[in-house]
Amino acid sequence: MSPTVFKENGYRFFFFSREEPRMHVHIVSGDGEAKFWLEPEIELARNYQYSRKQLKEIESLLEAHYNELISAWQQHFPG
């Protein structure tokens, strides 16, 4: 199960169920995919095919939706 948290600008931001305990989010679009850590701060973990410009856009979206992502993580992975 990989619930979508939100979609924006052609990107889908989602979680994989209990892949690992450290808070993170996956991003996918027609151009590629990436994984960002959400703690202790927003940081790129993996990148496949995204340009530096796209990663900057994704990071801006993560910052804008940060509280929503944290809340969704806590609801999806209680405890």
BELGILIN-V740362 format. One record per helix or strand of 3 or more residues. SS is the DSSP state (~ for helix, > for strand). FROM is the first residue (numbers start at 1). TO is the last residue. If there is no record, write none. Layout:
ss=<SS,SS>
from=<FROM,FROM>
to=<TO,TO>
This chain:
ss=<>,>,>,>,>,~,~>
from=<4,11,24,32,43,52,66>
to=<8,14,29,37,48,64,76>
